[in-house]
Amino acid sequence: MKDAMLVDNRRPYLPAAGHDFFLPFYDLITKLIGADKVRRRLLEQGELKAGQRILDLGCGTGTLAIELKRAHPQVEVVGLDPDPKALARAKHKAERAAVTPRFQQGYSDALPFPDSSLDHVFSSFVFHHLEPETRQATLREVRRVLKPGGSLHLVDFLRAESGDHSLRRLFQSHARLQDNSEERMLKLMSEAGLSPTVAGREAVLFGLARVAYFQAG
């Protein structure tokens, strides 16, 4: 199935690595954070079956989409990201891995897919990059494109809490994390028409940061 897509390249977006000059080091940085382990756990949430259609939302350099296709060659995997430089790296990585996810440029709040066309949407370390007004629109779009019985599987950093030790508070004090509490994220998902749960929690980066796994249908 092919989707019509019109991408407004004039729209601002945050590059996959935060800044273009960090992009060559993006995969190394995420590996040091412990993102590979987190992504593997995220994939375990989805009960994927042959013939299903899967979206990696905010795919960046394609690591999760490639792992999805490698582990489940009989599913259709699409990686979507607004950053053309990251997508070029993703396509090159997929060629080297001899797997065939499809990568395309697009924005999370205007998904280029028909209603009820996807079985699962995966998202790793993307939500905190979104502007506040984009988060709700993104979740509404996810709800729109999911088939009945489909599900969202999302993992992201959590904001620092008062009981966290000082180094963790320092690491998790970035302004983009301030709206990333479990309660706030569950509320946003519910308001978008999803039925969310916290599927797990984990410390990463030698305990300096916390992530939460969410599942919603």
Secondary structure, 3 states (H helix, E strand, C coil): CCCCCCCCCCCCCCCCCCCHHHHHHHHHHHHHHCHHHHHHHHHHHCCCCCCCEEEEECCCCCHHHHHHHHHCCCCEEEEEECCHHHHHHHHHHHHHHCCCCEEEECECCECCCCCCCEEEEEEECCHHHCCHHHHHHHHHHHHHHEEEEEEEEEEEECCCCCCCCHHHHHHCCCHHHCCCCHHHHHHHHHHCCCCEEEEEEEEECCCCEEEEEEEEC
